[in-house]
Amino acid sequence: MINLISIEEEDKNRQAEKLKEEVKLMFGKSMELLAKLEFIDILMKLGLSILFEKEIIEVLDTIAASIKINNYTLEEDLYATALCFRLLRLHGHEMSQDIFRGFMDGSGSFSTSKCRDIKGLIELFEASHLSLEGENILEEAKGFSNGILMGAYSALDGELAEKVAHILELPTHWRLDWFQVKWHLKMYEKNNDINSTTTILCELAKLNFNMVQATHQNELKEVSRWWKNLGLVGKLKFARDRVIESFLTGLGLVSDPKQSSYRKWFAKAIALVIVIDDIYDVYGSLEELQHFTNDVDWLWNDLSTFKAEVERGDTPSAIQCYMREANVSEEIARNHFTDLIRKTSTKVNGLVLPPSAASLKPFLNVLANYPRVAYCLYQHGDGFGIQEDLKSKILSVLIEPV
């Protein structure tokens, strides 16, 4: 049985290596600018960019240099302009928000006559979430594209409707890349116009996802054995047993299979922190609890879990404290913290996106994933408090292969 499994794994590895070589050859083919951008975008969305980092950097460096010397023009193509802006800024290139001025009218607002294409509006909305502090054009782009897409959604159907609903719920920049691979695979395979290049990339993505998932499963088994041998939950009956959720948190921060030690260490730390949190929820005072709050997380946590925590009689949340301090309603308090989260996300962009941050990219990527993990855990409720809320993500990322 073990030999059969080994043979099957070797066969999959051979298939993956063969497909990798085919993809590497694609980088050498002559392509139009938009085709190059879409090719790299697909690689990123399917979780394959880590396999072709060098090739991707070379292509984007060439595109960035060409734009600077005006060899390429993207005027009057909102989709291509926004996609180019997003990919180059994500990879540390200096991109000015002024690239979108051609799509604005004389009053400084985005022109509906120049921004009619839904694909372009989707990409503009996505690009706007890479804004830095003080970039008013991108803030204008965010509000404009959001309003148009919300208004157009009811008239859309099929793949386009799904994409719009997905990004309006939470933009791609606020999501965890690895957790989105299956969704993107489904969307590409639904496309009736899928070409041979995308078919090959989807096939490689499936093999890669399953192999990486197997690595993550082995790590989880090791962490689970450690947790069971520790026996802490058995001694503290009120404490939550959340070792799987803790591992998922570490996986959200770093999915790279080479970073196994980091994920295991982080999962163990979080599992222990949850027990400490439970001890303080039961026995701690408000003053003591304030030392354990974190700006980005407990904000997002409180937005999702406020009602449940009040009903349980837990110690006051940030929302509850603000309602009392400012004498405002729950809705106003929620809007206040939502605004704080948006501003914090913009500040995080300022740390991780500028070209000067390139040398610290691996560390800064982990930093940027902290608020994304918070969104993932608390977007639809208290992921650590109510296990059912995270069940589908655990199954998708850790249990079920493609």
N, C-alpha and C positions, 0 to 999 in steps of 0.2 A: 504493500500500500504506500509506504514511504517512498519507495523507488518510483512508483507511478506518479506521485505528486512532484517529485524532483524532476522527472522527465517532462511533465506538463509545464513546470516553471521554466525549465531550460528552453522549451519550445516557444513559450511566450516571450522570453528574453530575446531569442533570436528574431522573432517577428518584430519586436519593438526596435531592435538595432537596425534591421533592414529598413523599416519605415523612417527611422531617424536619418539614415543616409539619403533616402529619397527627399526628405524635407530639406536637408542641407543643400542638395542640388538645386532646389527651388530658389534658394537665396541668390544663386548665380544667374538665374534667368532674367531676361529683360522684361521689366514691368513698368506700367505707367505709375505715376506718383500715388494715385488713389488705390490702385491694386496693391502696392507695397504697404500702404498704411493699413488696409483691410487685412492683409496677410498677417501682419504683426499683431493687429487687434485680436484676430482669431486665436493666434498662438497664446496670447495672454489670457483670453477668456476660457480657453480649454486647459489651462494649467500647464502649458508646454513651454512657456518662455524660459523657465529655469534650465531647460535642456539646450537652449540656443541663445544664451545670453550674449556671447561674443558676436554672433552673426546679427542679432537684433541691434546691438549698440552700433555696429558698423553701418548698418542701413540708416538708422536714425541720425547718426552723425553726418552722413552724406546728405540726407534730406535737409537737415538744419543748415548746413553750409550752403546748400543750393538756394534755399529760401533767402539767406542773407545777401547773396549776390544776385538775387532776382532772376535766377534761371527758371524757377517754378513760380507760377502765379495761381492763387486759389480764389481769386475774386469771383463773386457771384455764385459760389458753390458753398452754401452754408454747411452741408454735411461734411465735405472734404476739409473745409477750414476748421471746423470744430473738432473733427477727429484728429487732424494734424496737431492742433493746439494741445489737445488732451494727451496724446502719446508723447509728444516732445517734452511737455512740462513734466509729465510723470517720470520721464527718464533724465531729468535734471538739466534740460536745455532752457536757456533764457527765452521765454516767449511773452511778448507784450499783449495785453488785453486789447490794444489798439488794432489788432488783426481783425476785430469784429466791427470796427467803425464803418466799414463798407456796407453793413447790413442795418445801419441806423439812419433815421431821417434827420432833417435839419434841426429838430428840437432836442436831439440827443436821446430819442427813444428808438427801440427796435422797430423796423418797418414791417408791417404785416404783409405788404406786397412783395418784399424781398425774402420773407421767412415763412413761406407757405408749406414747404415740404415737410411732412411728418418725420421722415428719417433725419432730416437736418435739425429739426426742433428737438428730437430725442438726443441727438449728439450735442446740441447747444446746451441743453439742460444738464447733461453729464459733465461737459467741460466747465460749466459755471461753478461746479462744486470743487474745483481746484483753485478757487480764488484765494488771493492773499489779502491781508488787511489793506483797506484803502482802494481796492480795485472796484470802483463803482460801476464800470461797464459790465463786469461779470455779475455783480449783484443785480443789475438791471436785467441781464440775460436770464438769470435764474427766475426772477419773478415773471418775466415775459413768457418764457418757454413753458413754465409751470402752468400759467393761466391758459395759454393756447391749447396745451395738451389735455388739460382737464376738460376744457370745453369741447374738444374734438373726440374725446374718448368714446362717448356713447355712439358715435357714428362709425367707429372702427370695428374690425372683426379679425379673427384669425391671429396670426403671428404678431402683427403690428399692435393689436389690442393688448396682447399679453405683455409685449415689451413695454408699452406705455404704462400699464398697470403696475408692472414690476418696478420701474424706476421711480414712479410717483410714490409708491409705498416706501422705497428707500433707494437712493441713487447708488450706482455701482461703486463710486468712490468711498461710500460709507459701509460697503459690504466686505466680507472676507472672501478673497479671490478663490481659495481652494473649496470653500463651501458652495460656490456658485458653479463649479465645473459641470455638474450633472444637469443643472438647469440650462446652461448654454448649449450643452450637447443636444439636449432635447429640442431646443429652438433651431439649431442648425439643421438637424435631421428632419425637422418638420418642413423646412424650406423646399418647395418643389423645384426651385432653380439651383439647387446645390450642385456645385461643379466638382470636377475630379480632385482638385487641390483640397477643397474643404472635406471631401470624403476621406482622403488619406489622413488629414489632420484629425478628423473625428475618430478614425480607427486607432491611430497612435494614442490619442487622448484616453480612449477606453482602456487600452493595455497599460498605459502609464498610471492611470487612476487606480486600477486594481492592484498593480504592483506596489504602489506607494501605500495604498490602504492596508495591504498585508503587513508592511513594515509598521504602520501605526497600530495595527491589531496586536502584534508581538510586543510592542512597547506597553500597550494597555494591560496586557496579561502580566507583565513584570511589575507594573505599578500596583495592580490589583492584589498580587501576591504579597507585596510589601505592606499594603494597607490591611489586609486580612491578618497577617502576622503581628502587626502593631496592636490590634485588638482594642483600639481606642473607643470606637463606637459602642462596642459591647459593654464597656465600663461606664460610658456616659449615655444613658438611655435616651436623653432628650436631644442629643446631637444628631445632625443630619449625616447620612452616609452618601456622600456625593463624589466618590472617587472618579466615576466615569465623566461627570460634568466637569470636574477639575482637569482631567486629561484633555477634554474637548477645548477647554480654555487655553491650555498650552499649545494645542494643535492650531487653534485660531491665531495665536501670536506668531507661530513659526510652523509651517507645514513641510518645509524642506526635509526630505528623509535623512539628509546628512546631519541634521540637528537633533538627533535622538536624545542625547544626554540632557540638552536644555529642556525638551518637552517633559521628560520623566521627572527632572528636578522640579520644574514649575508645577506639575500636577501634584506632586507630594506636598509642596509648600501651600498650594491653594486648598487642598483637602484639610490641612491642619488649620489654616486661617478660618475656614468655614466653621470648624469646631470652636475656635476661639470666639468667633462671631456669635455662635449659639450660646456660649457661656455668658457673654455680655448681654445678649438679648434677654436672658433669663435673670441674670444677677446684677448687671451693670447699671450705673446711674447715667443720666443724660450727659453730665460733664465728662465722665470717663469715656462714653461712647464717641464723643466728638473727636477724640484723638485717633479714632480708627476710620474716619471718613476720608473719602477720596474725591477730588473735584469732579472728574468726568464720570466715573462709575456711579456712586451712590446717588447723584443727579438722575442718571438714566434709570437706575434701579427704582428710585422713588417715584418717578413718573409712571412706572408700570405697576408698582406693587402697593401704592398708597392705600387704596381701599382695603385690600386684603390684610395689610399690616394693622390698620386701625381696628378692623373687626377682630383680629387676634389679640389686640391689646398690647402690641409691641411698643417699644419706646418711640418717641416722636420722630417722624421722618423729616427730611429737609423741607418737603412741601408743607407739612403741618406747621413746622416752626415758622416758615415764611408767611403762611396765612395768618398766624397769630401776631407776628412782628409787624407786618404791613397792614393788617386788618383788611385782607382781601379775600375773594372767593377762591375756591379750589381751581376753577378754570383760569383765573388770572395768574394764580401761582404756577400752574402747569405751563402756561404760555411764557412766563418769566424764565422758568428753568429750560424750556425748549430753546428759547433765545440764547441762553447761556451756553447750551450745548453747541448751537450753531457757531457762536463766536469762538468757542474753544476749538472746534474743528478747523476753523479758519486759522487760528493760531498754530495748530499742529501742522497745517499746510505750510505755514511760514518756516517751520523747522525742517521739514523733510523734503520740500520741493525745490528750493533754490539751488542753482548750480554749485554754490559753495559747500553744499552738504554732501556732495557726491562721495567723498572719501569715507564718510560715516554711514553710508547707505544701509548696510546690513543692520546696524544697531537702530537707525532711525526708522527702518521699516517695521521693526518690532514695536517701537514707540507708537508709530501711527496705527498699529493694529490694536492697541489697547482700547481706544474708544470704539473701534469696530466690534471687538469682542463684547463690549458693554451693550452695543446695539443688538447684537446677536442673542445675548442672554436675556435681555429685558425688553425687547421690542414688543413681544406679545404677552408679557407677564413676567413673573419672577422665576427665571429658569432654574435657579438653585433651590428656591422654596417649593416650587410645584414642578415635579419631575416631568409631568405630561407635556409641559410647554416645550421642552427640549427633545422629547422623544423622537420626533421626525428627523431632526438634525442629526442626532446620534445614529439613528438607523441609516440615514443617507450617507454620512461621512465615514462612519466607522464599521458598520455592519454589512450593509448591502453593496455588493459589487455592481459595476455597470453592466 
